[in-house]
Amino acid sequence: MQKIILLSFLSFGLNAAFAQNTPYWQQHADYKMEVSMDVKNYQYKGKQELVYTNNSADTLKKVFYHLYSNAFQPGSEMDARLHTIKDPDGRMVTKVKGADGKETKQSRIETLKPNETGFLKISNFKQDGTTAQTRTSGTILEVTLAKPILPNSKTTFTLDFDGQVPVQIRRSGRNNSEGIELSMSQWYPKLAEFDFEGWHADPYIAREFHGVWGNFDVKITIDAAYTIGGSGYLQDKNEIGHGYQDAGVTVAYPKKTKTLTWHFIAPNVHDFTWAADKEYAHDIVKGPNDVDLHFFYKNTPKVAENWKKLEPLMVKVMDYYNHKVGAYPYKQYSFIQGGDGGMEYAMCTLMLGNGTLEGILGTATHELGHSWFQHILASNESKHPWMDEGFTTYIEDSALNELAGDKKVANLFKGNYNAYYSLVSSGKEQPQTTHGDRYDENRPYSISSYVKGSIFLSQLVYVIGQENLDATLKRYYSDFKFKHPSPNDIKRTAERVSGAELDWYLIDWTQTGNTIDYGIKDVADTAGKTTVTLERIGRMPMPIDLTVEYTDGTSESFYIPLRMMNFIKLNPNPNVKRTVLDDWAWAQSNYSFSIEKNKTAIKKITIDPSGLMADVKAANNVYEVK
């Protein structure tokens, strides 16, 4: 028995060593697609050629595709989820009154007529010219390959597809609430990602996406009256017209032409999105580093007025992100009125545009931020939505505060912390390791992903200092752009930059429901000095910044390092004298230290005056003589 155990440990050690020494790899997919859209019945036909490179050490006998449009059919998993979740997305349900007069919510998907549903049907699938077996299950196409794909080899898939654009319910669709005719996101057969964890062939139920890096060559044939905006670079601009020749100039299409073919090339992205409407106005504004910022919006006076004001502001926002994280690597980005709120896509966003300037600025700022946190740093937003949504929220809030000028606020993240506290007090928080589709309710998902994910970074300012957090974001971008970073990658980057050990931080904050709660337990006179006793009430440990204000108007600060960090943070307020105390070990729930003044000289003691530590009970963080 001992021998077997020993062999097992040896085997485990060898496997662990092999896993740790395996270099990073990612798959690659080059798409060529030609699609023809019939705007009368909102159906389209297409052909796809995909060259797939298997950079893994695995021999692949199957591949999987996403058929997202199939979610918009009565009885789909997305429809079923709307029936069972306690707080369904308001955009996806309607209120109906029953015979008893009571109001209930009804899934919009279940009432779709056959000509209003979405579908994507695949035919003639071949691998290197040989027919392969396919099976469609909801929003997933399973392909049993004609021949295995060996490690470090390529193969070519070809297929035909027929699609129908659903009535706009969630993100993609036709005739959205603001009258945009076609919002074409996740509209094509999209290869699922295969990485070191295996296949990510998640059904489309509600949330986010994950895709394979590659290049897209897409030709879209559509009625000549439509203007298209989307991912990539438009080829043959002079032939297409529609305002692409010069910013702000609309070129009339030849009346004898019934259709136009729009040819886009999008290099090094992991999806391709477009939108089309007959009434789009189209402006082009030069952004930082000679990037063309495109704006597509309904050409009505009120909408046009706000979007014109939006344009110079987005130049400033892009410039801020370039300096805060890293340079935007493409030469165009498009803000496109469409969709059902705001959603990030490769080199563009679809967003509602009829609201106030403040509203569309907030949406545009957030969605542009996703170009860094999701479309360049392509984390798996289905498994780790807090990484892209939270990090984007962090830089969005920072950018909007920067734009505020004289109206800047000191703690711009206060609202985020309050939302997190409300989630904790509700008892409905789930760990951030929860898959995005499997949160019990939408509200906990949103706060966990957008808010708690943002606090992951703002609280790191408290833990390692603003300078280290700023440097962490830049190095994270430099090291992992055009890759699929994981939670451990942002943690290790922060460790490399700061020198702190942060495994405890990643584990407690993202993998558990542990909370932070420190308190001032006692303040006592001790032979002319003052003994302060603190207590750790919550499970999650933190280093402690503490400020003492005296009755004579002076103040000083004390810093208690966290033992498991093996790190001392620089003084965040160099103008205030700081004393670095002995470290505090997690297993010790109480901690005492002395102040070289009598208790009567003390006016106030505050744990974390910055407000950046997410302590769930702020009341016990302050001792004050009144």
Secondary structure, 3 states (H helix, E strand, C coil): CHHHHHHHHHHHHHHHHHHHHCCCCCCEEEEEEEEEEECCCCEEEEEEEEEEEECCCCCEEEEEEECHHHHCCCCCHHHHHHHHCCCCCHHHEEEEECCCCCEEEEECHHHCCCCCCCEEEEEEEEECCEECEEEEECCEEEEEEEEEECCCEEEEEEEEEEEECCECCCCCEECCCCCCCEEECCCCCEECEEECCEEECCCCCCCCCCCCCEEEEEEEEEECCCEEEECCEECCHHHHCCCCCCCCCCCCCCCCCCEEEEEEEEEEECCCCEEEECCEEEEEEECHHHCEEEEEEECCHHHHHHHHHHHHHHHHHHHHHHHHCCCCCCCEEEEEECCCCEEEECCEEEECCCCCHHHHHHHHHHHHHCCCCCCCECCCCCCCHHHHHHHHHHHHHHHHHHHCHHHCCCCCCHHHHHHHHHHHHHCCCCCCCCCHHHCCCHHHHHHHHHHHHHHHHHHHHHHHCHHHHHHHHHHHHHHHCCECCCHHHHHHHHHHHHCCCCHHHHHHHHHCCCCECEEEEEEEEECCEEEEEEEECCCCCCCEEEEEEECCCCEEEEEECEHHHCCCCCCCCCCCCEEECCCECCCCCEEEEEECCCHHHEEEEEECCCCCCCECCHHHHEEECC
